[in-house]
Amino acid sequence: MPRTAAAAAPVGPLERGLGVLRVLSRSPQGRLTAGALAKETGLARSTVDRIAATLVHLGYLRDEDRELVLAPRLLHLGAAYLRACGVPAAVGPLAAALADRLDESVSVAVPDADAVRFVVQHTRRRALAASFRVGDALPADRCAPGALFAAEWPQERFAARWSRPPRDFPALPGAYRPRIDDDRLRALAAEAAGRGWSADDQLVEPGLVAVAVPVRDATGRTVCALSAVSHTSRHTAEGLRAYALEPLRDTAARMTQALAAPPAASAPSDQGDPGAPATDPTAQAKRELGPEYLQSLARGLAVLTALGAAPGLTLSAVAQATGLARATARRSLLTLEQLGYATSADGTFSLLPAVLDLGYPLLSGLPLGDIARPHLAALVRQVHESASVAVLDGPDIRYVSRVAAGRIMSVDITEGTRFPARATSMGRVLLAGLPAGERAARLSAADLAPLTPYTVTGRDALERIIDGVAADGYAVVDQELEQGLCSIAVPVRGARGETVAAVNVALHSGRTSAEEARTAILPALRATAAAISADAAAVLAAQAGAGPR
């Protein structure tokens, strides 16, 4: 007879590796030294070092200035849950439309044991606005969705929530202390069930008000809760209910229909297709890295990610997707179940919202400059020249990240600096990435006055140059912005191949010619752009439908 999850021995390295990720996810900026991690987790320093080496190899952590830092690739774990549960894909566009209609912040939350977890956020850009992120959790007694979910709790769960170890809620201002006792929460849950909506009148913090309605599946079960969130400077709790309740109900009804519709076909992920045989990707790494590589940790994380392929997968499907033996996959699945990251029913395993605790809220909010900075630093160490990332801002480029080389004579540029796009390598890469009509309009409106004796000032000539940049995939500008300054740039691309930014290396023309830049700098620059693009794609995917508006 097969062992139950409770009786099975957990995969120790997987359990400890997830513990390290949880601790890092709660730390400021997602970074700690190995020594601090050992102290926080209670693990031996040698164990932390092996876990860290494995997670760095997998791309989930970076080793940066003697600190271990969460890396954007870790978002793939949380994305596996969001993809499998199907809620963001089905209801996200409807939530965005409601936020536009109400001109208020709108969120969608799912139940997470005795808490709620946000899976969609559309936040208004105001001085006073809710700052919750996708992946953040709140206790059920401190938010409007909580009463809706508690309405379906079995009675024993109300008291049982205090018998478990206390949970951390980093999204809450200050340490969590229950605001409502069990009897009061039962009453609020019954009231929410009776009227079909619930309200939060400053339960999270003073000034914050919300109203929520349930979104149900075909059986009538509450799958998620749709909330409108505002501030008392705009609405009282009662005023928000009067203003938003009917639009919320209308949108919730359409969300129910969207959840019942067959999911749209999606592109295959890089984590494997359960329908196609795979090989264990960890075997080669173990051969290359030896005892420092914790193969069982890597296999367990591969199992976790594979569960993102569908709402529920059988053991056989997981084994096939990961290339693991059934017994190996089973041990990882049971460990994930014991730790609260997965659940099983009717022979299938599914991910739980707790997976989002693994760095998702922190990493999904990273700005492009922070994403690029460690990659720029690595590039500067390789080529010994300054490197930057910029985006288009009107007729100019605006620097969003920069790492300077340690030279006596260097280019003095800071983040936020703007230059005319038409006379810079990054600007020409960004212009080349625009649709033809928009590119022509920008060039027609550009001031083409010379900046140096070498500046291209003819519109036709500039258009031909930018057409060449689009074909070549890079741009070199030699002393057109400033005499003595040469630079080479390539695009940073989004998930669909679109140009979202540009990365360059700035050179002194007395040290490096334009031709030398093509041969000596361009390959390293392209590799850096690919690394930034991969991280940016993960973050942008996490922000899709959830960013400030």
N, C-alpha and C positions, 0 to 999 in steps of 0.2 A: 504494500500500500504506500503511495507517495506521501512524503512528509508534508505537513502543513507549513505555511510560512512561519508560524510561531515556533515550530520545532526545528526548522532548518538552521544550520550554523551560518551566520552571515559571512560574506566575503570581506575579511578584515581590511585589506587595502582600499576597497571601494568605500566602506564605511568611514575609514579615517580620511580618505581623500575628499569625500563630500563634507566631512566636518571641517577640514581646512578651508574649503571654498565658502562654507557658511560663515566662518569667522572672518575671512577676508571681506565678504560681502557686507558685513556689519561695521567694518572699520572705515575711518575717514578716507575718502578718495579710493577706497578699495586697495589699500597697500599697507603692508607690514613687513618688518624684518623677519627672517627665519627664526630668530631668537624669540621675538614677540609672539610669533605663531605657536612656537613650542609651549610658551607659557600659557597662552590663551586656550590651547587645545588640550594641554596636559600630556602631549606626546613627546617622546624623546626627540632631541634635535636631529639625530641621524634619521629617524623616521620622517620627520618633516622635510629634511633635505631630499630624501628619495621621492616623496610625494611631489615636492616642488619640481624636481628634475623631470618627472613624468608629465606633470601638467604643463610645464614650459615646452616640452617636446610636442605635446598635443596642441599647443597654441592657446591654451586656456589661461595661462599666466605668462607674464614677462618678468625677467630678472633685470631690475633697473636700479642702478646706484645702490646696490646691496639691499634692495627691498623687493619683495614679491608683489606684483601688481596684477589685478584682474585685467585680462585682455578682451577686446571685443568679440573674439571668437567664442567666448563663453556664452554669448547670447544664443548660440545654436541650441543650447540645452533648454532654455526657456521657450525658444521658438518652437521646439518640438512639442511642448505641451500646447501652446497656442494654436499650432497647426492641427494637432490631433483633435482638440476639443471643438474646433470649427466655429466657435462663437465670434471671434474678431472678424473673420472673413465674411461671415454671413450678415452680421449686424453692424459692422463698423461704418459702412457708407450711410446707413440710416441714422446712426448716431451723429455723424458729421452734419447731415442735413438738418437734424433737429437743433444742433448747436447754432447753426446759421439762422434758423427760424426764430429761436428764442433769444439769440445773442447772449447766451449764458453758457457756462461750462456744462458739459454733458459727459457722463461716464457710464460704463457697463461693468458690473461686478459679478463674479461667480461665487458660490459658497465654497469655503475652505475650512472644513471642520467647524469650529465655533468662531470662525472669522469670516471676513469677506475679502475677496482679492480682485483688484481692478485689472481688467483685460483690455479695455478700450478707454481712452481719454481724449477729449477734445476740449482744450482749455482756452478761454478768452485771454487775450493779452491785455491785462489791466494791472494797475498798481496793487489792487486787492483782488486776488484770484486764488482759487484752489491750486495747490502745487503738487497734488498727488500724481504719481507716475504709473504707467503700466507695470504691473508686478507688485505694487505696494499692497499691503494688507492692513486691515483695520479690524479690531474686535467687534463682534456682532452688536454689542451693547453701546457702541459709540457712533453708529452711522445709520442712515435711513435704510439701506438694503438689509441690514442685520435683522430687523424685525420681520421683514418679508421671508427671509430664509428660516428664521427661528419658528415661524408659523408652521413649518413642516418638520420641525425636530420631534423625535420621540421624547417623551417627558423626562426620561432618565438622563438625556444629554444636558439639561440645564444644570443639574447638580454635578454631573461628571466633569464639566469643563473646569472645575476647580480642583479636581483630584489629579489632574495632569500637571507636569512641570509648567511653570509660567512661560508664555511665549513672548518673544521680543516683537515689538511693533515699531520699527525705526521711523515709519511715516508719521507717528503720533508726536506732537510736541510734548516732550518730557516723558517720564516713565509711565507705563500703562498702569492705571488703577481703575478698577471697575466703577463706572458711574451709576449703574443700575443693578439692583439685586435681582436674584432669580425670579422672585414672584412678580416684580415689576416688569421684567423682560417677558415673562409669560403673558402678562396682561397686554403689553404692547404688541406682542406677536399675535394674540387673539384679535386685538383691535385691527391690526394690519390685514389679517386674513378676512375679517368681516367687511372692511370698506374697500379693500383692494389697493391700498397705497399706504405709505408710511412717510414720516417726516423726521428730519434731524434739525432741531432748534438749538444750535450751538453746542452739540454734544462733543464734537471733536475739538473745537476751540472757539473762544468768543468771536462772534461776528459771522461765523460760517453757518449757512442754512442750506438745507437740501430737501427735496421731495423725490420719492422713488416709487416705481411701479414694477410689478413682476412681469417677466417675459416667460411664457410657458411653452412647453412642447405639446405634442398632439394628445398626450395622456393627461394633461393638466398639471404636470410637475413643473415647478419653478426652476428653470434652467439658469437664468441670470436675472439681474435687476438693472433697470434703466433709471438713472438719476439725473436731475437738473440741480446744479449747485450754484449758489450765489452768495452775496455778502449782504449783511443788514444795512449797509449804506445804499443798497439798491432795492432790496425786498425784505420784508419780515418773512418769517416762516409761513404764516398764513397767506401773505401776499404772493409769495412764490407758488404756493399750492394753487391759489386762484388763477394765477397767470399761466402756469406750466402744466397743470394736471391733465387737461384734455389733450394737448399736443403729445404729452408723454404716453397717454393711453393709446392714442392713434398710432404712434410710432411703435409701441410695444406690440400691438396687433400685427403690424407689418413685419416686425422682427420674428414673431411666431411663424408667419408664413415663410419668411426667408430661411429660418432654421429647418423647416420641413422640406424645403426644396432640395433636390439632389445637389451635392457640392460640385462646384465647377472643377474641371480638370486642371491640375496644377503641373508645373514643370517638375521633372524629377529632381530630388534633392541630391546633395553630394554625400549623403549618408547611406545610400543604398536603397534598393527597391525590394520589399519583402517577396516579390514575385520572381526575382532573379537570383540565382546562386551567387554567393560572394565568397571571398577568401578572408580569413582573419587578418585585418590590417596591422595588428599589433605584433605579429610574429617577427617580421623583419626588423622592427624597432628593437625588439628584445635581443635579437642577434647582434645588432649594431651597438647597443648601449649597455648590454650586460646587466649585472645585478642592480644597477641604479634605476633601471626602468621597471616599474611595477605593472606588469602585464595585466594582472587581474583588475587593477584600477582602470586601465585604458579599456579593457574589454567591458567592464561595467558601464562606463560612460558611453561606449558604442551602443550597448543595449538600450540605455536610456534614450539616446537620440533616435534609435531605430523605432522606438514606440511612437514617434511623431508622425509615422507614415499613415496612421489610421486611428479612428477612435478606440479600437481594440484589436490587439494582435494575439494570435495563438503563440505558444512556445515554439512550434515548428516554424512559423513565419519569422519570429525574431531570430532564431538560429540561422535560418536561410539568409536573412538580410545582413547579418553580421559575419557570417562565415564561421560561427562558433559551433562547437559540439552542443547538442541539446542539454547535456548535464551542466556544461559551463554557463550557457545562457540562462538556464533555470536558476542556478545559484545567484546570478546577478539579479534576476527578476525578483526572487524572494527577498534578497537584501534590500532592493529598492522598495519593496512592499513593506518590509519591517520598518524602514526609515521614514515612511510616509510620503514617498515620492511616486508610488504607483499603487494600483489596486487591481484585484482580479475578480472576475465573475464569469460564470458559464464558460470556463476554459480560455478566456481571453484576458490580457493584461492591458491596462490603460494608465496613462500618466495622470498625476494629481497636480493641483495648482501650486503646491509647495515647491515644485521645481523652479518656480519664478523667484524663490528666495536666493537662488544661486547667482547673484550679481545682476539680475535683469533690470531692476529699477535704476541702479547706479549707472550701468553701462548704456542703457537705452537713451539716456539723456546727454551723452557725451557730445560736445560740439566738435565740428570738423577739426578745429585747431588742436584740440587735445588728442583726437584720434591720430593726427598726422605727426605730432611732435616726436614720439619715440622713433618712428621710422626716419624722420629727418635727421635725428641725432645719429642713428646708425649710418646713414648716408654720409654725413659730414665726417664721421670717423673714417670712412672708407676713402673718400675723395679729397678730404682736407680743404674743402671749400664750403662756403655758406649755402644753405638750402632753405627754400620757402614754399609755402602753399598760399594760393590766392584764389579769390572768386571774382566774378564780374559784379560791378556795382555801378550801374549807369554807364557812362562812357569810360569808366576807369576800372582798374583792378584794385582790389582791397586785400591786403595781406592779412591772413587769419592765423598763420603759424610761421615761425622762423627760428632756425637754429644757426647761429653764427659760428664760423670757424675761428680758431684762435690765431689770428694773424695780426702783425703790426699794422699793415695796410689792409683794411677790410671795408666792405660796403655797409654803410650805417643805415639800416632800415629796421623799423620796429613794426610789431603787429598793429594793424589799423592804418598803416601808410597806404596812400593811394597814388597811382601813376596812370597816365593815359594808356588805355588798353592797346591802342594801335601801334605804340612804339615799344612794347615790351614783349618778351618771349611768352610769358604766361598769358598776356592779353591776346596775343595772336592765336594761341592754342584754344583759348576760351571762345574767341570769335569764330574760329574754324569749327567749333562744335555746335554752333547755332544753326537752326534752319536757314536755308538760303535767303528767304525773304527778310527775316529778322536781321541777319548779318548785313545785308545790303542797306537796310534802314539805318542801322547803327553807323555804318561807314559813311553814309550820306550826311548824317548829322554831326559827324566827328569834326573837331577842329584839327586840321592837318598842318598847323604851323610848325616849322622846324624847331627841334629842341637842341640839336647839335648839327654840325655840317653833314653828318651821315644819315640824318633822319629821312626816311621815305615820306615824301609829301604828295605824291601823285596818287589820286584815288584809284585809277585803273591799275597802277603798279602795285598798290597795296592789296587790291582785290586779288591780283594774280599770286602775290606772295601767300595770302591766307588760303587760297585754293590749294597751293602747294603744301601748306602746313596740314590741311585736312587730308591730303593724299599721303603725306609722309608720316604723319602721326607725331611730329615734333616740330619745334620752332627754335631757330637760333637768331638772336638779335645782337649785332655787333656795333656798339657805340652809338646807337640811335637815340637812346634815352639820355645817356651821359657819356662823355668822352672817357675812354679808358675802361668802360664797363661792357662786358660781354656776358650773355646769359643763354642758357639752353633750357627748354621746358617741354614737358609732355603732359597729356591729360590724365586726370584722375576720373575714373568712370564709375557710374552707378550700376545697379544690378542689371539694367537693360542695355548697357553699353553707352548710355548718354554721358556727355562730359559734365561733371558736377563741379570740378575745380581743376586747377593746374598746379604742378610742382616743378620747381626749377632749381638750377644751381647757378649761382652768380660768380663770375670770374673776372679777374683783372686781365685786360687784354694784353698787358705786358708779360704775363706769366703763361697764359694759355690762349692759343688762337681759336677761331671758330671751328676750324677743321679738327684741331686736337680735341676740342670739346665733343665733337661728334664721335670720335673714335675712343677717347679715354673716359668720357663722362656718361655718354648716352646709355650704354648698357646698364650701368648701375642705377641711373635715374629711372629707367623703365622698370627695373625690378622693384625699386622703391614705390613707384606709382602703383604697381600691381598690388603690393602689400597694403598700401593705404586704401586702394579701391576695395580690396576684400574686407577690410575692417569697416570702412565707411558703408559698404553695402549691407553689412550685418546691422549696423546702427540705424541706417536709414530705413531698413525693413522693419526694425522694431518701432521706429517713430511713425511709420506710415499710418495715417489716420489717428495719430495720438499726439501730434506736435502742437505748439502754440499756433493760434490762428490770428 
